[in-house]
Amino acid sequence: MEPTKRSEVPRDQRPAIKIRRFESQLGQDTPIDWADNNPVSTQFLNAISTFFPGVEHYALESVNKALGQISNPILRREARIFAGQESVHSQEHDDFNHWQDQHGLKLTRLTAINEKAFSKISRYSSIRVNLARIVAVEHLFAVVGHALLTNQEILSRMHPDVRPMWIWHAIEEIEHKAVAFDVYQAVSGSYWLRVLIFFEVLVTIPLWIMTLHLVLLFKTRQLLNWRSHIGFLYRLIGSGFLSQVEWGQLDYLRRDFHPWQTDDRQVLADAFVQIEANLEVSKIATANSSLVAIEAVPA
């Protein structure tokens, strides 16, 4: 018996993909342990922040290299906006990592190592494989973004100076969640390559981030802070965040999968209200102009 095909949000009803200005203004009063007042939780998210610039640049490069094989003008324009968003994400996390460097973490050094690694991965993989890898990564990020925006226990425990950056990034990961997938379908469309690379990503990305996390915990002398480790795991598991991310991966294995089979329109609408509220709470976090679009394209 054939499985029932799931419907997806029509293209003309999806939120517009926008490149937005966003500049965090973190100050001396912004706490070092900005996530849940917990050094282990904070260094986990710092590890993700060091990972982002390299993978974001890899994503925009992989999609741009495939544009020569795309004839659909709407998809070509979406891909350009996607690349713009990823470029801004990379820059914002670079700035955030530089702020952390002032406290001796040297996140930018780890970021540079990650970027070199992704450059080698890109060089030694074909366009199809690079795209398949980015489709898997983008699905993972969209699921994590959805879980973050719908889990107030995690989000509310970030300091309001830092919280808007993570809300903004999650919003845009959801907005453009179908672009790399649609490019891949146009260039290759191979189900088995997509699934094979997906399992590669599910193994390598968590291990990569876990390694960065351990390095940062060692540098900050928090590796044996068991109380903070327990608090971090309790929040990650007890809030339902981890299970939400895990279950969100299963849809990817369907042959008829499309990212917009998950309707995130209300999640995005709520998130825009939330980010504005957070900007009002923080005196220095991010200028209101951060949400002004430089350029937009209907999804």
C-alpha positions in Angstrom: 0.0 0.0 0.0 1.4 3.4 -1.0 1.9 5.9 1.8 -0.3 8.9 1.7 1.5 11.9 0.1 1.7 14.8 2.5 0.6 18.1 1.3 3.0 21.1 1.4 2.3 24.8 1.8 2.0 26.2 -1.7 4.9 28.4 -2.9 2.8 31.5 -3.2 1.5 31.1 0.4 4.9 30.7 2.1 6.6 33.6 4.0 8.9 35.8 1.9 12.6 35.1 2.1 14.4 38.3 3.2 17.9 39.4 3.7 17.9 41.5 6.8 20.4 43.8 8.5 21.2 42.5 12.0 23.9 43.9 14.3 24.2 42.7 17.8 25.6 45.3 20.2 26.9 43.3 23.1 28.5 45.3 26.0 30.5 44.9 29.2 27.4 44.2 31.2 26.4 41.2 29.0 27.2 38.2 31.1 29.8 35.6 30.0 27.5 32.8 30.9 24.6 34.1 28.9 22.7 30.9 28.4 20.7 29.8 31.5 23.5 31.3 33.6 25.2 28.0 33.0 28.8 27.8 31.6 28.2 24.3 30.0 25.0 25.5 28.3 26.8 28.7 27.2 29.8 26.9 25.7 27.5 24.5 23.9 25.9 27.4 22.0 29.3 29.1 21.6 30.5 25.9 19.9 27.5 26.1 17.5 28.4 29.8 16.9 32.0 28.9 15.9 30.6 26.2 13.6 28.1 28.5 11.8 30.4 30.7 9.7 32.1 27.8 8.0 29.0 25.8 7.2 27.1 29.0 6.1 29.8 29.8 3.6 29.9 26.2 2.5 26.1 26.4 2.0 26.1 29.5 -0.2 29.1 28.2 -2.2 27.4 24.9 -2.8 24.1 26.5 -4.0 25.9 29.1 -6.1 28.0 26.5 -7.9 24.8 24.7 -9.0 23.1 27.9 -10.4 24.5 27.2 -13.9 22.2 24.1 -14.0 19.1 26.0 -12.9 16.8 27.4 -15.5 13.9 28.4 -13.3 14.2 32.2 -12.8 12.2 32.1 -9.5 14.5 29.4 -8.1 17.6 31.2 -9.2 16.4 34.4 -7.4 15.6 32.4 -4.3 19.1 30.9 -4.4 20.6 34.4 -4.5 18.5 35.5 -1.5 19.5 32.3 0.3 23.1 33.1 -0.3 22.6 36.6 1.0 21.0 35.4 4.2 23.8 32.9 4.8 26.4 35.6 4.2 24.7 37.8 6.9 24.5 34.9 9.3 28.2 34.2 8.9 29.1 37.8 9.5 26.9 38.1 12.6 28.3 35.0 14.2 31.8 36.2 13.3 31.0 39.5 15.2 29.6 37.5 18.1 32.7 35.3 18.2 34.9 38.4 18.2 33.0 39.7 21.2 33.7 36.4 23.0 37.4 36.7 22.1 37.6 39.7 24.4 37.1 37.3 27.3 39.9 35.0 26.1 37.9 32.3 24.4 39.5 32.8 21.0 36.4 31.6 19.2 37.6 33.2 15.9 40.6 30.8 15.9 38.3 27.8 16.1 36.0 29.4 13.4 39.0 29.7 11.1 39.8 26.0 11.5 36.2 25.1 10.7 36.2 27.3 7.6 39.4 25.6 6.3 37.8 22.2 6.9 34.6 23.1 5.0 36.7 24.5 2.2 38.5 21.1 1.8 35.1 19.3 2.0 33.8 21.5 -0.8 36.9 21.1 -3.0 36.9 17.3 -2.8 33.1 16.7 -3.3 31.0 16.9 -6.4 28.3 19.5 -6.9 25.7 16.9 -6.3 27.3 15.6 -3.1 27.9 19.1 -1.8 24.2 20.0 -2.4 23.0 16.8 -0.8 25.1 17.6 2.3 23.7 21.1 2.5 20.1 19.9 2.0 20.6 17.6 5.0 22.3 20.4 7.1 19.5 22.9 6.2 16.9 20.4 7.2 18.7 19.9 10.6 18.9 23.6 11.1 15.2 24.2 10.2 14.2 21.5 12.7 16.4 23.0 15.4 15.1 26.5 14.6 11.5 25.3 14.9 12.3 23.5 18.2 14.0 26.7 19.5 11.2 29.1 18.6 8.5 26.8 20.1 10.4 26.0 23.3 10.2 28.9 25.7 12.0 27.0 28.4 15.2 27.1 26.3 14.7 30.5 24.7 13.6 32.4 27.8 16.8 31.4 29.6 19.1 33.2 27.2 20.1 36.6 28.3 18.0 39.3 26.4 21.2 40.9 25.0 22.0 37.7 23.1 18.5 36.1 22.6 17.4 38.2 19.6 20.3 36.9 17.5 19.3 33.3 18.0 15.6 34.1 17.3 16.5 36.0 14.1 18.8 33.2 12.9 16.1 30.6 13.6 13.5 32.6 11.7 15.7 32.8 8.6 16.7 29.1 8.7 13.0 28.3 8.5 12.3 30.9 5.9 14.8 29.5 3.4 14.5 25.8 4.5 13.3 24.7 1.0 15.8 26.6 -1.2 18.7 24.1 -1.1 16.3 21.2 -1.4 14.6 22.6 -4.5 18.0 23.3 -6.1 19.1 19.8 -5.3 15.9 18.4 -6.8 16.5 20.4 -10.0 20.2 19.4 -10.3 20.0 15.7 -9.1 16.9 14.6 -7.3 18.5 11.3 -6.3 16.6 9.9 -3.3 19.3 7.5 -2.3 22.1 10.0 -2.4 20.0 12.4 -0.4 19.4 9.8 2.3 22.9 8.4 2.3 24.4 11.9 2.9 21.8 12.6 5.5 23.1 9.8 7.7 26.6 11.1 7.2 25.5 14.5 8.4 23.6 13.1 11.4 26.8 11.4 12.5 29.4 14.0 11.7 27.7 17.3 12.6 26.9 16.3 16.2 30.4 14.9 16.7 31.9 18.0 15.2 29.9 20.3 17.5 30.6 18.0 20.5 34.3 18.3 19.9 34.1 22.1 19.8 32.1 22.0 23.0 34.7 19.9 24.8 37.5 22.2 23.6 35.7 25.3 24.9 34.9 23.6 28.2 38.6 22.7 28.6 39.6 26.3 27.7 37.2 27.7 30.3 38.1 25.0 32.9 34.5 23.8 33.1 35.1 20.3 31.8 34.6 18.8 35.3 31.8 21.1 36.4 29.4 18.2 36.8 26.6 20.4 38.4 26.6 22.5 35.2 26.7 19.4 33.0 23.7 18.0 34.8 21.8 21.3 34.5 22.6 21.5 30.8 21.4 17.9 30.1 18.3 18.4 32.3 17.3 21.5 30.3 18.1 19.9 26.9 16.2 16.7 27.7 13.7 17.8 30.3 12.3 20.6 28.1 11.6 18.2 25.3 14.0 20.1 23.0 16.2 17.1 22.2 13.3 14.8 21.4 11.7 17.4 19.3 14.8 17.7 17.2 15.2 13.9 16.9 11.6 13.3 15.8 11.9 16.1 13.4 14.5 14.3 11.4 12.3 11.3 10.4 10.2 13.1 7.8 13.4 13.5 5.7 13.5 9.8 5.0 10.2 9.9 3.0 10.6 9.7 -0.8 8.0 12.5 -1.2 9.6 14.7 1.5 9.5 18.5 1.1 10.5 21.0 3.8 7.3 22.9 3.5 5.2 19.8 4.4 5.8 21.3 7.9 3.7 24.4 8.0 5.8 26.9 10.0 3.9 30.1 9.1 2.4 30.7 12.5 5.7 29.8 14.2 7.4 32.6 12.1 4.6 35.1 12.8 4.9 34.5 16.5 8.7 34.7 16.4 8.6 38.2 14.9 6.4 39.4 17.7 8.8 37.7 20.2 12.0 39.3 18.8 10.5 42.8 19.0 9.5 42.2 22.6 13.1 41.0 23.4 14.6 44.1 21.8 12.5 46.2 24.2 13.8 44.2 27.2 17.5 44.6 26.3 18.9 48.2 26.4 21.8 47.4 24.1 21.0 44.2 22.2 20.0 45.1 18.6 18.8 48.2 16.8 15.2 48.1 15.6 16.5 48.6 12.0 17.9 45.0 12.2 14.5 43.7 11.0 14.4 45.9 8.0 14.7 43.8 4.8 17.5 44.7 2.4 15.9 42.5 -0.2 13.1 40.0 -0.3 11.6 37.4 -2.6 8.3 35.6 -2.2 9.0 32.0 -1.3 
